[in-house]
Amino acid sequence: NGHMPVKTVQGESPVKCGGKVMIIDGGFSRAYRRTTGIAGYTLIYNSYGLRLVSHNTFTSTEDVIENEVDVHSDTVITERVTHRQRVRDTEDGRKMQEKIRDLEQLLHAYRSGQILEQV
């Protein structure tokens, strides 16, 4: 679910239904800041797992850049996977591995003299 203000300032949690639903509000939207008390949530999913990150408010992008101010974020929940899925575990990864094997065989054939250089 998305773009539903979570009233964090009033103690409301973005995690609902026993962890089966996560409600994230409008990201860095200023319109929600008074209601939520934060600058929004970001849902991050990668090969390590899933994280829900809460962002603290800040004055402006210009101020952050000009004054080198850090925008602080807190991890709300983390679900780590037991086995990371890597590129090699995907269909594209298997195709890449096959191409690598073919190129290695071609290189071996060239180095052993089975294939001669053509000018």
C-alpha positions in Angstrom: 0.0 0.0 0.0 1.4 3.5 -0.6 0.9 7.2 -0.1 -1.2 6.8 3.0 0.1 9.1 5.8 1.3 7.1 8.8 0.9 9.2 11.9 4.3 8.2 13.3 4.3 11.3 15.5 1.3 9.8 17.3 2.9 6.4 17.6 1.3 4.7 14.6 3.3 2.0 12.9 3.6 1.5 9.1 3.6 -2.3 9.7 0.0 -3.7 9.9 -1.7 -7.0 9.9 1.0 -8.9 11.8 3.7 -7.7 9.4 1.8 -8.7 6.2 1.0 -5.2 5.2 3.3 -2.1 5.1 1.9 1.3 4.6 4.3 3.9 3.3 3.5 7.5 2.9 4.5 10.0 0.2 8.2 9.7 0.5 9.8 13.1 1.0 6.5 14.9 0.5 6.3 18.1 2.5 2.5 17.9 2.5 2.5 14.9 4.9 5.2 16.1 7.3 2.9 17.8 9.9 0.7 14.7 9.9 3.4 12.1 10.0 6.2 13.8 11.9 8.8 12.3 9.5 9.8 12.8 5.9 8.5 9.4 4.7 9.4 5.8 4.3 11.4 3.9 1.7 10.9 0.2 1.0 14.3 -1.3 0.0 14.5 -4.8 -1.5 17.7 -6.3 -2.7 19.6 -9.6 -2.5 20.2 -9.2 1.2 16.4 -9.0 2.0 13.8 -6.3 2.7 14.1 -3.1 4.8 11.6 -0.4 5.6 13.5 2.8 6.3 12.0 5.9 8.0 13.5 9.3 7.0 13.8 12.3 9.3 12.6 15.7 8.1 15.0 18.3 6.7 14.6 21.9 5.8 15.3 21.8 2.0 17.4 20.0 -0.5 19.4 23.2 -1.1 20.1 23.5 2.7 21.2 19.9 2.9 23.6 20.3 0.0 24.9 23.8 0.9 25.5 23.1 4.6 26.5 19.4 4.1 23.7 18.3 6.5 23.1 14.6 6.8 19.5 13.4 6.3 19.1 10.8 9.0 17.2 7.6 8.4 16.2 4.7 10.7 15.6 1.1 9.7 12.1 0.2 10.9 12.1 -3.4 10.0 14.5 -5.8 8.4 13.9 -9.2 6.9 17.1 -10.9 5.8 17.1 -13.7 3.3 18.9 -16.9 4.2 20.3 -17.4 0.7 21.1 -14.3 -1.4 20.0 -14.6 -5.0 22.8 -13.5 -7.2 22.9 -12.8 -10.9 24.3 -16.3 -11.5 21.1 -17.8 -9.9 18.9 -16.2 -12.6 18.1 -17.3 -16.1 20.2 -14.3 -17.5 23.0 -15.3 -15.2 23.0 -18.9 -16.5 23.1 -17.5 -20.1 26.1 -15.3 -19.1 27.9 -18.3 -17.5 27.3 -20.3 -20.7 28.8 -17.5 -22.9 31.8 -17.3 -20.5 32.4 -21.0 -20.9 32.1 -20.7 -24.7 34.7 -17.9 -24.7 37.0 -19.8 -22.4 36.9 -22.8 -24.7 37.5 -20.5 -27.7 40.5 -19.0 -25.9 41.9 -22.4 -25.0 41.5 -23.5 -28.6 43.4 -20.4 -29.8 46.2 -20.8 -27.2 46.6 -24.5 -28.0 46.9 -23.8 -31.7 43.6 -25.5 -32.7 42.5 -22.1 -34.1 44.9 -20.0 -36.0 44.9 -16.2 -36.2 43.5 -14.8 -39.5 44.9 -11.6 -40.9 
